[in-house]
Amino acid sequence: QGYQGRVHGDTLEDINMSAFANFASYFRQYGMTTHFWGPVANWGFVLAGLSDMRKSPEFISAKMTGVLCVYSLMFMRFAYMVQPRNWLLFACHVCNESVQLTQLTRKLRYDAAHKK
């Protein structure tokens, strides 16, 4: 007969299908919006910054890295203030801020060490 769940005698298969239907509905409502895809796209900044960690700091642009730091600070505030709060965007920009500050520190240390 199969496992009888606690919810009105539904079988486990019925419960699993219900969970899938709930997830599909949630994804259609949230996953197909800019509230989801905007942060997903912004993770590209984080990945690019992480891949640049292997490169020599002489190639880092201090101005551009500084701009990215300000950009992430502004969008962290935006993600927190917008209703409903966009925690995915907030987390993305916290990570990007960390990566960019690390890159900026690398550049400033390199410039200080190689100052003529």
C-alpha positions, -999 to 999 in steps of 0.1 A, spaced: 0 0 0 29 24 8 35 49 36 5 68 47 15 104 57 -1 124 85 -17 149 61 -51 135 54 -38 101 46 -17 112 16 9 88 4 45 98 3 43 101 -34 14 126 -31 34 146 -5 65 147 -28 44 158 -57 28 185 -35 63 197 -24 74 199 -61 43 218 -70 49 242 -42 85 247 -53 75 252 -89 49 278 -79 74 296 -57 101 295 -84 76 310 -110 68 338 -85 103 346 -73 127 328 -97 114 346 -128 119 381 -115 147 406 -114 147 402 -76 164 368 -83 182 372 -116 198 406 -108 218 391 -79 226 360 -99 241 382 -126 260 403 -100 278 372 -87 299 376 -119 317 405 -102 326 383 -73 338 354 -95 359 379 -117 374 393 -86 383 359 -72 399 349 -105 419 381 -105 435 371 -71 459 349 -91 471 379 -112 499 403 -103 487 433 -84 505 456 -108 475 451 -132 448 461 -107 432 494 -114 429 512 -80 403 536 -94 381 509 -108 384 488 -77 374 518 -56 344 523 -78 334 487 -74 337 491 -36 314 521 -36 290 503 -60 287 473 -37 282 495 -6 254 514 -23 237 482 -35 241 466 0 221 495 13 195 492 -15 191 454 -10 185 460 27 161 490 23 140 476 -6 108 458 5 108 429 6 144 428 15 166 412 -11 189 390 10 204 373 -21 215 407 -35 228 418 -1 249 386 3 263 391 -33 274 426 -25 289 417 9 310 391 -9 319 415 -37 328 442 -12 352 417 5 368 407 -27 372 442 -40 387 455 -7 411 426 -8 421 435 -43 425 472 -34 447 462 -4 469 441 -27 472 470 -51 481 496 -24 507 473 -8 522 466 -42 524 503 -50 539 511 -16 565 484 -20 575 495 -55 574 532 -50 604 550 -65 
